[in-house]
C-alpha cells in the first residue's frame, strides 16, 4: 500500500528551504538551484538510480555533484542531465565495482574516473 512505501530521497545540499510539506513544492529563495535539483532528481528516478545516491550537491549550480557510497559523480551543469545520468547508469551497470570520482561534466569531451584522494 502507499502508506507502507518507503521513499529513498537523497540529501540536498546548496538550496535553502524556508518550508517543506510532503507533496508540495518547497518554499525557497533560490528557484534556479531548486530547478537544478528537480531536474537531476527526476532523471535519477527515471533511470532507477534515486536510491543509489545519498546526496545531490548544488552549492555551485554549474558543478552539480552526486555522492554514493562508492562514487562522487561530477555532473557539471545539468543541461544534459538525461544523457549524463543514462551514461552514469551504463557505467555502474557495466562496472559495479567502480570507486572514485567519475567525471561526466563534459559529454563532448573525456569521461574519466580518478581514484579517491
Secondary structure by P-SEA (a helix, b strand, c coil): ccccccccccccccccccccccccccccccaaaaaaaaaaaaaaaaacccccccbbbcccccbbbbbccccccccccccaaaaaaaaaaaaaaaccccccbbbcccccccccccccc
